[in-house]
């Protein structure tokens, strides 16, 4: 019987468009160096505000990926 083992890494990603864009860009960037990504858990949503407007969206997320045998 095969056992699956996952590792979790924390990532912070930013975007000037939206929180969803920050998540998607973070996942896209992580997938360039991390293989077998199985899931993402966004744990925090933050924004930088200047003059009453959001200028940067920030997400903190956990990326789960399968450990290779």
Buried (B, 14 or more C-beta within 10 A) or exposed (E): EEEEEEEEEEBEBBBEEEBEBBBBBBBEEBEEEBEEBEEBEBEEEEBEEEEEEEEBBBBBBEBBBEEEE
